Amino acid sequence: MSPVADSRKQVLERIRAATTASPRRDSGATEGKAAETRDYVRQGQMTASARCERFIERLREYDADVMECAPDGLAAAIATQLRASGGRTFVAPAGLPAEWRAPGFEWKIDNHLDVRDVEHADGVVTACFCGVADSGTIVLHHGPAEGRRVISLLPDWHLCVVRASQVVETLPEYFERCTTEDWVSGAGDRGRTGLPRLVTWIAGPSATADIEMTRIKGVHGPRFLNIILVRDEE
Amino acid sequence: MSAAADQPILDPALAPPFPAAALPVLRNVQLRKNVAHAIDVIQAKRARLVAEKTDWQELRSAASRIKDEALQKLGVHLEQFEERCTAAGGHVHWAADAAEARRIVLELLREADAGEVIKIKTMTSAEIQLNPFLEAAGVRTYETDLAEIILQLGQGEPSHIVVPALHVNRSQVREIFARTMGIENLSDEPKALTAAARNYLRQKFLSVPAAISGANFLVAETGSVVVVESEGNGRMCLTLPKTMITLAGIEKIVPRFQDLEVMLQLLARSATGERMSPYTSFWTGVTPGDGPQKFHVVLLDNGRSSILARKTERQTLRCIRCAACMNACPVYRQTGGHAYGSVYPGPIGAILTPQLQHLRHAQSLPYASSLCGACYEVCPVKINIPEILIDLRAKVTDRERRTVGKFFDPMYVGLRAANVIFSRARLFHAAQWMGRIGLRFFTRRDGWIHSLPGVGAKWTQTRDLRGLPKQTFHEWWAQRGSATSKEVR
């Protein structure tokens, strides 16, 4: 019909011609090989506590602030961090546990908050899907306790709660969790492929090194990334 | 004195050949200093983080296998991507060339009633020269990556694919920002300059109705797009506008979601010397209540399928645009990116640009290399760049020597003569004898030839030539008595 539809056909035909002429005669032989030969490090070898230490060390190396607490000290730890931030108004995802919303602060619960409201908040508190020790990364799948993408982006201060049991050592272990883990209730939307549809990995606060390679913290995303690591490991 | 002063031309069809374009840069001490500094910093960071990965080589091999697999069945993977993305509420468009991609993007923006558009850094958009086209059509474009803002406001051109403004230093940035943003008393501290960019864009992020991004990866299995960035400008563009348009080369595809566990371990370490970039975003079509509710992907061919058809060159399409090759390249280190006359500079640009141009332009680029192999060694997807450079040199030469005017070119006459002489022993010996007599005239007492006339000057302009020895190997061999040959045994 339109020239656009013709282009689809044209591009696919060019590709087909280029790939069926089979410049590499091994075509077919290597079929699926990439999947079979994954001989890089997939499973970590660390103990749970060593894993946590590495996670903390690498988060700090990228300017994240990390605080540890025992499982029963979480609410108090959150309150401490909120106070230390100097802010008053905080955004909470709709599914954030009620006991995490420390008293004494103004909470805006994200039931389709207007972006201007989010923008004017002093900070945001979220949970996460998982933490990756090897790269010092926290992973959001934007489930009810992690919230829409925009709420962990516009406020200048982000507090993320990570449980030690959520921390994996290697990146491949995270991908493993995406397919096998029985996801905690409603943690993010899974597509019909069973894989997450919406994912944000965060490794430290927003940064740039575009001017003379000098690393500057805080460009457009939050300038402050705070992690509370709940030591619930065995 | 601003970055725009020397006006580099990055359209391969118009740019001068590499040696000519490199000359002004080589005389620009400030620019070379800026480039060398930036590269030294990235190189040091990268080296440290690569060394800490015990499985780096296995990851590289896995990545090259993944990309090869993706390319072998590229059509199947693209159709799968299209199907999954569409099922998730996205729209997929196909563009055979740059002009068509530009037209599609403009139509989509008109549909979205967008007179302004915010952009995440995308080299693909620079490749198709999207911004000038949109501006001419009345759509105001706002680059949001700090380096891209510096270039857009300063009317400069990118000289690197990851850190496009690495040739500009802080005082130049200060001058550009103070002038274009109208800020008095702006300091040249990177912190103050970054804050200025944040303020400049904040309201744009909240009000502009449409955004354009590139893609680091497209996932066939899920129909997802992946974008890696540092500043949060990408996340702003991905979440705030109503319409999102992603422009991606067809080679950006990986077959499976799990393949990203390899690619994303390699990318940031290779590109910026970080374990992971601050922000990595994946999204799939449209998510109700979160982010743009209209999402389009424009799949761009623009010469890529012709690269796919060639045996040696196909590996060019494995590239994940990390820029490790240009950071490692001794030539790039001296010239910076502008000399390459393309938005893709450095070793990858030297092989990608001429191929995207079907070798009609940028024929000098395959020669802009010493073939030292440093690019191959650092490439996270193991593209054998030197091999492709040599292959392209052969293609350029083959094409050139068949052009009519080149038949009497002294170099080709010489090469044809050599072809005859080297294949006949008697002619060869005669030529040696004549050469020794002829060159004796030019050979100095130290045994070297420092300058030659005519075509020979092409060699001696930049290096000396060893004079021919008094005796050839054959003569020496024939002279040896039988006694000496026993000794050897």
Interface residues (C-beta under 8 A of the other chain):
Chain A: P3 V4 S7 R8 Q10 V11 L12 R14 I15 R16 A17 A18 T19 A21 P23 R24 S27 T30 E31 G32 K33 A34 A35 T37 R38 D39 Y40 V41 R58 Y62 H112 V115 R116 E119 V132 D134 S135 G136 T137 H142 R148 R149 V150 L153 L171 P172 Y174 F175 C178 T179 D189 G191 R192 T193 L195 P196 R197 L198 V199 T200 W201 I202 A203 G204 P205 S206 A207 T208 A209 D210 I211 E212 M213 T214 I216 G218 V219 H220 G221 P222
Chain B: N34 H37 A38 V41 I42 T54 D55 E58 L59 S61 A62 R65 I66 D68 E69 L71 Q72 K73 L74 G75 L78 E79 R84 A87 A88 H93 W94 A95 A96 E100 I104 T144 D145 L146 A147 I150 V163 A165 L166 N169 R170 V173 P190 K191 L193 T194 A197 R198 L201 R202 F205 L206 E221 T222 G223 S224 S230 E231 G232 N233 R235 M236 L238 T239 L240 I250 P255 R256 F257 Q258 D259 L260 E261 V262 L264 Q265 T272 E274 R275 M276 S277 P278 Y279 T280 S281 F282 W283 T284 G285 T287 G289 D290 G291 L299 D301 S305 S306 L308 A309 R310 K311 R314
